[in-house]
Amino acid sequence: MPLFKTIAVNSQTTVKIWKITESYKDLKNAIQLKPENEIRVSGMKSEIHQRGFLSVRCLLRSLGYSDVDLYYDTNGKPHLMDGKFISITHSFQFSAVIISDEKVGIDIEKQRDKISLIAHKFVDYEFDYLNESAVDYIKKLTILWCVKESLYKLFATPGLSFKSHCLVIPFSDDEDFTTAWIDFNGRKCKYVTHYVEFEGFTCAYALKSK
């Protein structure tokens, strides 16, 4: 079982990252799906998405849960039957889950040059401290995307905009965390966000600041 990384964020929060090296068949044989998810995964056109879906269920099993413990609301947000909070992500050969007693969000993305083409769609204030000519520009854009995506999943409110409502405080090269804010419809919420980089990917997760 290629459990790639486990992060004990705090006593109530755990992140687990899976490197998807198994075949679809091996992943499928390792878990048991609800009937509706059997239909869902068999209907996916991409094997990458199928394996990502199944690897998330393997992560759930490593955390003591099964597919029947997971359900989604009308907005597509995942929930656990026992009331704990969960967020899920997968990108190419990696997937991740964060589970906590408090609201959380997580995202994984592959670091790719093409993110610079859409930077104007999700970056606003942060352009003030980004250096487009820096060698780590793509990495920092990917961190920003992952942080804002994790905030979006945590906040789970229709109409929230990465660019207009999510603000990420400057972060240094020797740190793996930063502060972020959501300013939306009169609500101002502060979050602590962490990120980790590995094998050309970035993973970020967000929790409400104490």
Protein Blocks (a to p, Z undefined) as FASTA:
>chain_A
ZZfbdcdfblmbccdddddfbcfklmmmmpccdfklmmmmmmpmbfklmmmmmmmmmmmm
mnopafklpccdfkopacdfklpacddddehjbccddddfbdcddddddddfklmmmmmm
mgcklmmmpcfkbmklmmmmmmmmmmmmmmmmmnopghiafklmpccddddfkbcbdcdd
ddeehiacddddddddeehiacddddddZZ
